[in-house]
Amino acid sequence: MAETLKGLVLSGGRGTRLRPITHTSAKQLVPVGNKPILFYALEALVAAGIEDIGIVTGETAAEVEAAVGDGSAFGARCTYIHQEAPLGLAHAVLTARDFLGGSPFVMYLGDNLVRHGIVPVVEEFRATRPDAMILLARVPEPQHFGVAELEEGRVVRLVEKPAVPRSDLALVGVYLFTAAIFEAIERIDYSARGELEITDAIQQLIEMGKDVRPHIISAAHEAEVATWKDTGRLEDLLEANRIVLDDMRPRMDGQVGEDVRLEGKVVIEAGAELRNCTIRGPAIVGRGTVVEDAYVGPYTSISAGCTILGAEIEHSIVLEGARIEHTDGKIESSLIGRGCLIHRSPVRPRAYKLMLGDHSVVELR
C-alpha cells in the first residue's frame, strides 16, 4: 500500500462503568502499570510506523490534551478532533473525515490494550491491501461483544451482542480501514441506542462486496494469558494492569532499606522510599511514594506520591497521592482514586474490595 497510514485514536466517551473515578478523570487516562491506558495506544501506533495521529475527544478534551500534548513525547504528531457528542464509533470516523482525507488508517479505541502491539496486523494490511481489516479475539462469553462470522478467511457477518452467538470471535478495539468506510457509514442509520455503530458500517462494507479480512490475536482458552483487554470495567482494568506488570522488567531506582524484602519482578521508581516492608511482584511503586511497615502483593500498581503505611494490598491500582494507613484487613481487587485516604476504624473485617472516587475519605469497618 503506497499511501501512508494515519492513526485515529478515540478518547471520548463518558466511562460510566468506571464511575466514580471517571467523574473527575477521562477513562483513557486511568493508569495501568502507572501509565495512562491511552499512552499504550499511541505507543503501539508509533511502533507500527504510524506517526500522524488524530485523537477524537469529547467532554474530557482539555485533560487529554494536557496529558498527550502535541505527541512529540511519543514520536508522533497529534491533531485533536472534537466530537460533539458520543454518537458512536462510526460517527467519530465521520467527525475525523477532514483529518483522514483519503488515507487508509488504523482506528484504535483509547481504552483498549493490545498486549503485543499491532505491528503484525499493520504489516499484513499493507501487504494484502483489503478494504478493511478487523482484529478478533476468541472469548469465553461472546454474547457480550460484537461477534464476527468467518468463511474461507473472509468476514461474512457481524452481529452486535448476539443472544445465541454463532462464533466465539469478538471484535477487538482496533480497526484498519480504507476510505471506503466513509461510503459505508453514509449508508447506515442510527441504532436503537442513538449511535452510528461501527459494526453496522463494517457489515455494510461486506454487503457492498468489499474485502473485509480478519486478524485473530488470541486463543480461546481462559487459562491462556490474555492478549487484549477493553478496560471499561473495573475487573478488566485490573486484568490489563496484570498484563502490563507481567511484561515489565525489574528496576530499582528508589531507596530500598536493608529491612525490605523484594520478591519477583518489582519496579521501584526514582524517589520512592521503602522501609520495613515486603513487595511481592509483579508490582510497581511510583515516584515519591513511601511504603513502610507494609505488604504490597502481586499485580499492584502504586502511583506517584502515595503513602502505604502499616497496610496490606494486592491486585489493585492506587492512583496518585493516595494514602493507605494502618488497615487490619488486606485490600484487594481495588481501584483507589487520587488523593484518597483509607485508614483504620475500630471494627475490623479481614478484607475489603473498593472502588473509590478521587479525594474520597474512607473509614474501614
Buried (B, 14 or more C-beta within 10 A) or exposed (E): BEEEBBBBBBBBBBBEEBEEBBEBBBBBBBBBBBBBBBBBBBBBBBBBEBBBBBBBBBBBBEBBBEBBEEBEEBEBEBBBBEBEEBBBBBBBBBBBBEBBEEBBBBBBBBBBBBBEBBEEBBEBBBEEBBBBBBBBBBBEEBBEBBBBBBEEEEBEBBBBEBEEBEBBBBBBBBBBBBBBBBEBBEEBEBBEEEBBBBBBBBBBBBEEEBBBBBBBBBEEEEEEEBBBBBBBEBEBBBBBBBBBBBEBEEEBEBBBEEEBEBEEBBBBBEBBBBBBBBBBBBBBBBBBBBBBBBBBBBBBBBBBBBBBBBBBBBBBBBBBBBBBBEBBBBBBBBBBBBBBBBBBEEEEEEEBEBBBBBEBEBEBE
